[in-house]
Amino acid sequence: MAVQPATKSDYGAAPLGLNVTRDLAAFLARFRFEDLPEAAVHEARRGVLDWIGCALAGSRHRTVETLLPVLKMLNAQPQATVFGHKLKLGLTEASLANGQMGHVLDFDDTHMGGVVLHASSPIFAALFALCERGNVDGRALVCAYAAGFEAGVRTGQAAPGHHDGGWHLTGTIGTIAAGAAAGKLLGLDAQQMTHALGIAATQAAGMQQNRGTMCKSFHAGRAASNGLLAALLAQGGFDSSEEIIEGKRGFARIYSTIARPEAVLDQLGTRWEIERNGYKPYACGVVLHPILDAMVALGQQRALKPDGIARIEARVLPLAVRITGLGDPKTGLQSKFSIYHAGAVAYLDRGAGIAQFSDARASAPDVVALRGKIEVTTDESFRKDQAQATLVTVSGERVEARVAHASGTVDNPMSDRAIENKFLANAAPVIGDARARQIAATAWRLDKLGDARELIDLCA
Amino acid sequence: MAVQPATKSDYGAAPLGLNVTRDLAAFLARFRFEDLPEAAVHEARRGVLDWIGCALAGSRHRTVETLLPVLKMLNAQPQATVFGHKLKLGLTEASLANGQMGHVLDFDDTHMGGVVLHASSPIFAALFALCERGNVDGRALVCAYAAGFEAGVRTGQAAPGHHDGGWHLTGTIGTIAAGAAAGKLLGLDAQQMTHALGIAATQAAGMQQNRGTMCKSFHAGRAASNGLLAALLAQGGFDSSEEIIEGKRGFARIYSTIARPEAVLDQLGTRWEIERNGYKPYACGVVLHPILDAMVALGQQRALKPDGIARIEARVLPLAVRITGLGDPKTGLQSKFSIYHAGAVAYLDRGAGIAQFSDARASAPDVVALRGKIEVTTDESFRKDQAQATLVTVSGERVEARVAHASGTVDNPMSDRAIENKFLANAAPVIGDARARQIAATAWRLDKLGDARELIDLCA
């Protein structure tokens, strides 16, 4: 029998002598548009354009079509636009729908600065719902968008074991990003922002187990609506722990085997995380992008039918195959988690856009034939943006492609023109070419808009 | 440089050869009222009465008064009753409000079968919102309530490291409980129920870091509304992983350092978890209840003012002090996490009801004086329902109280009469004595109700 004097614990004391959450919140509440470098503002312009394209392209997806009747049944009075539909829903429902459609095609932006976060779907879906109440100009929208990156990415950096722990970061830290962004748009003070972070984080959820199902993009929608609710509650006086990141039972400790809360404050105010955002040329997880660059390059060098190919040797980071090791995908959603499918279809079609991850393509005979010939080896020395592939013909000839930095990453970014072309390809089939070009022109002057509804009204 | 052949992974295969989630879902979808033992049905009657009392008593709490204006602003059309208010909100908002008010006083029921779950707040808040759409009789409500216990408690049992990991189980497995309960009420088939579990679990959240804040009861409200949404989505054809509990990145593995998925199926259909539910005589966490029994007993044996007391030696399980070690609580909400406050006030007031955890009592001079004299030692050999306390007077006299099984636990349950008395004390100040007695009479014949709205209409 062990009997010991008890020590008094205290949920109110920061264990490391750091006030990480409060300091972050104070910074988020305080910074102004003038504090943002032009490079950060330009990323906001690129980000809004890319994201709207993804949302419009996703707006007719079966996942979204399944979600919307339930949200309509919840029967909120119309307050906010559902993108790509002639429909307004309540703030909660619209932000959920728009967040889900932004992510459903796995085509939205990716931040890889110590996280894998698709920040724009949670952030913009929360912000656009609030913008429809009026009185939000382009500069306020840019500030709020940037605030979401700072909060979400930095909280993720405080929890370096988070992704390996099995969490879908767009659901978890996406909620925190959306809460901070919505809080910035609402003009919360430092105390309220602290609570917004606390209320958002305590709703953070989303399991990698749900990859390949409708729930994956649902995580992004839920992050948007939950973050929005957190900010509104904080504005209304709802409170929370003031150490939600660094506390003994706070985010960095319970969502991660490693806690590094001090990372939150590293270069805060000088390094703007929005500047490190990336955009996708392919409609699937970024982990596949380097090998898809290689597969497209092989297809451009030597276009063969599957029966002319003995095998394709793919060499990737181990993480790639852990996430996308599905050998025999049955649906379009599942096919995004198959390096075999993605590699085969990228070689055959010389690209990997929305059409390449459809239900039809997942079971197409040429793809099925080729994916059985893809042999994957892993190389721990590879960077996240690196891959190589070697095609071996039935006659024994070898063709090789090496990728040092995948396209769309920080070291090999998509150009403004490439982003606009991607946007037009995404948006025009849904909303028409003329309207799509209007949206693009409006997005490029995002920070000059007198009212953010100029942009939203074009997306209905 | 390590280069290895990749093995194909598959998110679609259960790693242990178990179909835990599917088997649980099939059971939940299949069982009928006739399968429930009378003891289980009677616990449903006790549970509904106790929970409504807690919700009514909590309906005017500052936390709820802070929540409601935001929910009204979300502006859903009125579909479901907010208990204790002349107000209807949308299904999401009403279930959130009712779940929060059910838990805000820490007075609601507790299941301790390998979990610490306040199941009724998430479950009933979800179910009552659905009941208002009509066509739900008392037997269907009892079945759905029981289904919620089976899903929530058993998922918790599959993740034995979950509570120690820092999670608030009423938020996390409460979401799963609410999802399964709502799914049962909606009559989901086995496939849909599998998805309801998957959609609910992937929203599971709530950090212990938020103890003592408005977020703690918010977790219960969010569990209700998120579980409800999960069931509605599953009914509408939304899908999810089919191994959300046992999968490689499923609940048992990422919310717990220990995974025991096979526990889900242990005695399924013969052991009904609802029969192991407990009710609270004190308005705070169950971990404090044994020592509060002892403090009340000391107060009954020897009532002294603080200046007549040298010290009170409290001996408890280490867990009790880990959770409630706050030495100097400032608010009523914080005072629930202070064994020093709770012990002092229970001794002085010979009880620990709602009034004992008010802001006023948290700073009352007699309580503050006595809580500084409480010395806590921990004893690892104690059971969860065991404690002892020794009062030492200034003249050196010693008075001792030992508690073998705290009142309200499975081994020392509250009687039906004690539950009704607690209910009347909770409900009458809010809703009047006559109406409260009507509710009690209705709850005792829960399974005989032709329409569950008979009960709900009395609670508005």
Interface residues (C-beta under 8 A of the other chain):
Chain A: M1 A2 V3 Q4 P5 A6 T7 K8 S9 D10 Y11 G12 T63 T66 L67 P69 V70 M73 L74 N75 A76 Q77 Q79 G90 L91 T92 G165 G166 W167 G171 G198 I199 A201 T202 Q203 A204 A205 G206 M207 Q208 Q209 N210 R211 G212 T213 M214 C215 F218 H219 R222 L229 L232 L233 G236 G237 F238 D239 S240 S241 E243 I244 G247 K248 R249 G250 F251 R253 I254 R315 V316 P318 V321 R322 G325 L326 G327 Q334 F337 Y340 E375 V376 T377 T378 D379 E380 S381
Chain B: M1 A2 V3 Q4 P5 A6 T7 K8 S9 D10 Y11 G12 T63 T66 L67 P69 V70 M73 L74 N75 A76 Q77 Q79 G90 L91 T92 G165 G166 W167 G171 G198 I199 A201 T202 Q203 A204 A205 G206 M207 Q208 Q209 N210 R211 G212 T213 M214 C215 F218 H219 R222 N226 L229 L232 L233 G236 G237 F238 D239 S240 S241 E243 I244 G247 K248 R249 G250 F251 R253 I254 R315 V316 P318 V321 R322 G325 L326 G327 Q334 F337 E375 V376 T377 T378 D379 E380 S381
